[in-house]
């Protein structure tokens, strides 16, 4: 076979990861806004001698670092998408970013719970007016960031709007890195809401203990979010079998002739809503691998499919050799 003919059978493994994702710009914007707000609070806290401002600024710094990791994951995946060292592209960098964010969320939840328990046992004086102002300002910033992360796909016509919403829903569902960034901002927003409620209760009713209780409740909710994200991202990193609905459609497509049977099927994620599959087919009248590939639906997100075909011996040959017959 001539070398030039090999190019007919070769293909890339970028799977679209070399193109800027819409979420990349949003993650960078949110990381920048959070970082700027963090710097303002830290500088103001030092300048005005306010521990409330300084503490909230340091808390926001932790989220700025996490959001920076999410933004870096998008950039790294795009810039290294064509690197042949990655067998199936850099799609799993997305899941790695989500997993890293989930770990940081769990750490933040533990720190929140630990500090809240400490203040519940050993209460400290709270500068209520400044603390409420900081909490409200932080909530406004978080709401803006949530709007950015949840923004649609830009300008679109009325007839495209429903499709855009569906694509955006799929992006949030499968983009674990974006989900991680979203949960970090949600955690910060939740902390601000609970802080506002607790501080108002402390100011007008004297319930100073509400501040610590709110911190514990927030820590439990953030921990629950982190566990869910850890499960979904680790399943991608460990090549857990893909969705059962997609596997069923692959099997139904291969076996539509009534003769061919799927003996073995592996389906795993190589990127957000992008899958690779290895299918082992057994048939008496076997078709070519390309023919079996053409039987697969186009809307399954299959970017890399390998089909292995095994010719099943005829019934007469089975009886002659004394081999057990294979059911069709």
C-alpha positions as CSV (number, residue, x, y, z in Angstrom):
1,X,0.0,0.0,0.0
2,X,1.3,3.4,-0.9
3,X,2.0,5.9,1.9
4,X,-0.4,8.4,0.4
5,X,-3.3,5.9,0.6
6,X,-2.9,5.7,4.4
7,X,-4.2,9.2,4.8
8,X,-7.7,8.0,3.7
9,X,-7.9,5.9,6.9
10,X,-6.3,8.4,9.3
11,X,-8.1,11.1,11.3
12,X,-7.5,13.6,14.0
13,X,-8.4,13.2,17.7
14,X,-9.1,16.8,18.6
15,X,-12.9,16.2,18.7
16,X,-13.5,20.0,18.6
17,X,-11.3,20.7,21.6
18,X,-9.1,22.9,19.5
19,X,-11.9,25.4,19.1
20,X,-12.7,28.0,21.8
21,X,-15.7,26.9,23.9
22,X,-18.4,29.5,24.7
23,X,-17.8,28.7,28.4
24,X,-14.1,29.5,28.2
25,X,-14.7,33.3,27.9
26,X,-17.4,33.2,30.6
27,X,-15.1,31.4,33.0
28,X,-12.2,33.8,32.3
29,X,-14.6,36.8,32.9
30,X,-15.9,35.4,36.2
31,X,-12.4,34.6,37.4
32,X,-11.3,38.1,36.6
33,X,-14.3,39.7,38.3
34,X,-13.9,37.5,41.4
35,X,-10.2,38.3,41.5
36,X,-10.8,42.0,41.3
37,X,-13.4,42.0,44.0
38,X,-11.1,39.9,46.2
39,X,-8.3,42.5,45.7
40,X,-10.6,45.4,46.6
41,X,-11.9,43.7,49.8
42,X,-8.4,42.8,50.9
43,X,-7.0,46.3,50.3
44,X,-10.0,47.9,51.9
45,X,-9.8,45.6,54.9
46,X,-6.2,46.5,55.5
47,X,-6.7,50.2,54.9
48,X,-9.8,50.5,57.2
49,X,-8.7,47.9,59.8
50,X,-11.9,45.9,59.1
51,X,-11.5,42.1,59.9
52,X,-14.9,41.5,58.2
53,X,-13.7,42.9,54.9
54,X,-10.3,41.2,55.1
55,X,-11.9,37.8,56.0
56,X,-14.4,38.0,53.2
57,X,-11.7,39.0,50.8
58,X,-9.6,36.0,51.7
59,X,-12.6,33.8,51.4
60,X,-13.2,35.2,47.9
61,X,-9.6,34.6,47.1
62,X,-10.0,30.9,47.6
63,X,-12.9,30.9,45.1
64,X,-10.8,33.1,42.7
65,X,-8.1,30.4,42.7
66,X,-10.7,27.7,42.0
67,X,-12.2,29.7,39.2
68,X,-8.7,30.3,37.8
69,X,-8.2,26.6,37.7
70,X,-11.5,26.2,35.7
71,X,-10.4,28.9,33.2
72,X,-7.0,27.4,32.9
73,X,-8.5,24.0,32.1
74,X,-10.3,25.4,29.0
75,X,-7.2,27.2,27.7
76,X,-4.9,24.2,28.3
77,X,-7.3,21.8,26.6
78,X,-7.6,24.1,23.5
79,X,-3.9,24.8,23.2
80,X,-2.9,21.1,23.5
81,X,-5.8,19.6,21.5
82,X,-3.5,18.6,18.6
83,X,-0.8,17.2,20.8
84,X,-0.3,13.5,19.7
85,X,0.8,12.6,23.2
86,X,-3.0,12.6,24.1
87,X,-4.4,9.4,22.6
88,X,-8.0,10.7,22.6
89,X,-7.4,14.4,22.7
90,X,-7.7,16.8,25.7
91,X,-11.4,16.5,26.4
92,X,-10.8,14.9,29.8
93,X,-9.0,18.0,30.9
94,X,-12.5,19.4,31.3
95,X,-13.4,16.6,33.7
96,X,-10.1,17.1,35.5
97,X,-10.9,20.8,36.0
98,X,-14.3,19.7,37.4
99,X,-12.7,17.2,39.7
100,X,-10.2,19.7,41.0
101,X,-12.9,22.2,41.6
102,X,-14.9,19.6,43.5
103,X,-12.0,18.8,45.8
104,X,-11.5,22.5,46.5
105,X,-15.3,22.8,47.2
106,X,-15.0,20.0,49.8
107,X,-12.0,21.8,51.4
108,X,-13.9,25.1,51.5
109,X,-16.9,23.3,53.1
110,X,-14.7,21.7,55.8
111,X,-13.1,25.1,56.6
112,X,-16.5,26.8,56.7
113,X,-17.8,24.2,59.1
114,X,-14.7,24.2,61.3
115,X,-14.6,28.0,61.6
116,X,-18.4,28.2,62.3
117,X,-18.2,25.5,65.0
118,X,-15.3,27.4,66.6
119,X,-17.2,30.7,66.6
120,X,-20.2,28.9,68.0
121,X,-18.2,27.8,71.0
122,X,-16.0,30.9,71.2
123,X,-18.1,33.9,69.9
124,X,-16.2,36.9,68.5
125,X,-17.4,40.5,68.1
126,X,-18.9,41.3,64.7
127,X,-18.9,44.7,63.2
128,X,-22.5,44.3,61.9
129,X,-23.0,47.3,59.6
130,X,-19.7,46.7,57.7
131,X,-20.3,42.9,57.6
132,X,-23.8,43.4,56.2
133,X,-22.5,45.8,53.5
134,X,-19.8,43.3,52.5
135,X,-22.3,40.5,52.3
136,X,-24.7,42.5,50.1
137,X,-21.8,43.6,47.9
138,X,-20.5,40.1,47.6
139,X,-24.0,38.8,46.7
140,X,-24.4,41.4,43.9
141,X,-21.1,40.4,42.5
142,X,-22.0,36.7,42.7
143,X,-25.3,37.3,41.0
144,X,-23.6,39.1,38.1
145,X,-21.1,36.1,37.8
146,X,-23.9,33.6,37.8
147,X,-25.6,35.6,35.0
148,X,-22.4,35.5,33.0
149,X,-21.9,31.7,33.5
150,X,-25.5,31.1,32.7
151,X,-25.7,33.5,29.7
152,X,-27.0,32.1,26.4
153,X,-25.0,31.6,23.3
154,X,-25.0,35.2,22.3
155,X,-27.3,36.9,19.8
156,X,-29.7,34.5,18.0
157,X,-32.9,34.8,16.1
158,X,-36.3,33.8,17.5
159,X,-36.4,30.6,15.5
160,X,-32.9,29.6,16.9
161,X,-33.6,30.6,20.5
162,X,-35.2,27.2,21.5
163,X,-32.3,25.3,20.0
164,X,-29.8,27.6,21.7
165,X,-31.4,26.9,25.1
166,X,-31.3,23.2,24.4
167,X,-27.6,23.3,23.5
168,X,-26.9,25.5,26.6
169,X,-28.7,23.0,28.8
170,X,-26.6,20.2,27.3
171,X,-23.4,22.3,27.8
172,X,-24.2,22.8,31.5
173,X,-25.1,19.1,31.9
174,X,-22.0,17.6,30.3
175,X,-19.4,20.4,30.9
176,X,-18.1,19.4,34.3
177,X,-15.5,22.2,34.3
178,X,-18.3,24.8,33.8
179,X,-20.4,23.0,36.4
180,X,-17.5,23.3,38.9
181,X,-17.2,27.1,38.2
182,X,-20.9,27.5,38.5
183,X,-21.0,25.7,41.9
184,X,-18.1,27.8,43.3
185,X,-20.0,31.0,42.5
186,X,-23.2,29.4,43.8
187,X,-21.4,28.5,47.0
188,X,-20.2,32.1,47.4
189,X,-23.7,33.4,46.7
190,X,-25.2,31.0,49.2
191,X,-22.7,32.1,51.8
192,X,-23.6,35.8,51.2
193,X,-27.4,35.1,51.5
194,X,-27.0,33.1,54.7
195,X,-24.6,35.8,56.1
196,X,-27.1,38.6,55.3
197,X,-30.0,36.7,57.0
198,X,-27.8,35.8,60.0
199,X,-26.3,39.3,60.4
200,X,-29.7,41.0,60.2
201,X,-31.0,38.6,62.9
202,X,-28.0,39.4,65.0
203,X,-28.5,43.2,64.5
204,X,-32.2,43.5,65.1
205,X,-32.9,40.5,67.5
206,X,-29.5,39.9,69.1
207,X,-29.2,36.4,67.7
208,X,-25.4,36.5,67.3
209,X,-25.3,32.7,67.2
210,X,-27.2,32.7,63.9
211,X,-23.9,33.7,62.1
212,X,-22.2,30.4,63.1
213,X,-25.4,28.3,62.4
214,X,-25.7,29.8,58.9
215,X,-22.0,28.9,58.3
216,X,-22.6,25.3,59.2
217,X,-25.8,25.0,57.1
218,X,-23.9,26.5,54.1
219,X,-21.0,24.1,54.6
220,X,-23.3,21.1,54.5
221,X,-24.9,22.3,51.3
222,X,-21.5,23.0,49.6
223,X,-20.3,19.6,50.8
224,X,-23.3,17.9,49.1
225,X,-22.6,19.8,45.9
226,X,-19.0,18.8,46.0
227,X,-19.8,15.1,46.4
228,X,-22.1,15.1,43.4
229,X,-19.5,16.8,41.2
230,X,-16.8,14.4,42.5
231,X,-18.9,11.4,41.4
232,X,-19.7,12.7,38.0
233,X,-16.2,13.9,37.2
234,X,-14.4,10.8,38.6
235,X,-16.6,8.6,36.5
236,X,-15.3,10.3,33.4
237,X,-11.7,10.2,34.5
238,X,-12.0,6.5,35.3
239,X,-13.6,5.7,31.9
240,X,-16.9,4.5,33.4
241,X,-19.3,3.1,30.8
242,X,-21.2,5.8,29.0
243,X,-24.9,6.4,29.2
244,X,-27.1,3.3,28.9
245,X,-29.4,5.0,26.4
246,X,-26.5,5.5,24.0
247,X,-25.3,2.0,24.4
248,X,-28.7,0.6,23.7
249,X,-29.0,2.7,20.5
250,X,-25.6,1.4,19.4
251,X,-26.6,-2.2,20.0
252,X,-30.0,-1.7,18.2
253,X,-28.3,-0.1,15.2
254,X,-25.7,-2.9,14.8
255,X,-28.2,-5.7,15.3
256,X,-30.9,-4.3,13.0
257,X,-30.3,-7.0,10.4
258,X,-31.3,-9.8,12.8
259,X,-28.0,-11.7,12.1
260,X,-25.3,-9.5,13.6
261,X,-24.9,-9.5,17.4
262,X,-22.9,-7.2,19.7
263,X,-20.6,-9.4,21.7
264,X,-18.7,-6.7,23.5
265,X,-19.3,-2.9,23.8
266,X,-17.2,-0.2,25.4
267,X,-18.4,3.4,25.5
268,X,-16.6,6.1,27.4
269,X,-16.5,9.9,27.4
270,X,-13.6,11.8,25.8
271,X,-15.0,15.2,26.2
272,X,-18.2,17.1,27.2
273,X,-21.0,15.1,25.4
274,X,-18.3,13.5,23.2
275,X,-17.9,9.7,23.3
276,X,-15.6,7.0,21.9
277,X,-16.7,3.4,21.4
278,X,-15.3,0.0,20.7
279,X,-17.8,-2.6,19.4
280,X,-17.1,-6.3,18.8
281,X,-19.6,-7.8,16.4
282,X,-20.3,-11.5,15.6
283,X,-22.4,-12.5,12.5
284,X,-22.9,-15.4,10.1
285,X,-23.0,-13.0,7.2
286,X,-20.7,-10.3,8.5
287,X,-20.7,-6.9,7.0
288,X,-17.6,-4.6,6.8
289,X,-16.7,-2.4,9.8
290,X,-17.7,0.7,7.7
291,X,-21.1,-0.8,7.0
292,X,-21.7,-1.3,10.7
293,X,-20.6,2.3,11.5
294,X,-23.1,3.6,9.0
295,X,-25.9,1.9,11.0
296,X,-25.2,4.1,14.0
297,X,-27.4,7.2,14.6
298,X,-25.7,10.5,14.0
299,X,-27.0,12.2,17.1
300,X,-25.2,10.1,19.7
301,X,-22.1,12.2,20.1
302,X,-19.8,9.4,18.8
303,X,-16.5,10.9,17.7
304,X,-14.4,7.8,17.6
305,X,-15.8,4.4,16.8
306,X,-13.8,1.2,16.3
307,X,-15.7,-1.9,15.1
308,X,-14.2,-5.4,15.4
309,X,-16.0,-8.0,13.2
310,X,-15.9,-11.8,13.8
311,X,-17.2,-14.2,11.2
312,X,-19.4,-16.9,12.9
313,X,-19.0,-20.4,11.3
314,X,-21.9,-21.9,9.5
315,X,-24.3,-24.3,11.2
316,X,-23.2,-27.2,9.0
317,X,-19.5,-26.5,9.8
318,X,-20.3,-26.3,13.5
319,X,-22.0,-29.8,13.4
320,X,-19.1,-31.2,11.4
321,X,-16.6,-30.0,13.9
322,X,-18.8,-30.9,16.9
323,X,-18.8,-27.3,18.0
324,X,-21.7,-25.8,20.0
325,X,-24.0,-23.7,17.7
326,X,-24.1,-20.0,18.2
327,X,-27.7,-18.7,18.6
328,X,-28.6,-16.0,16.1
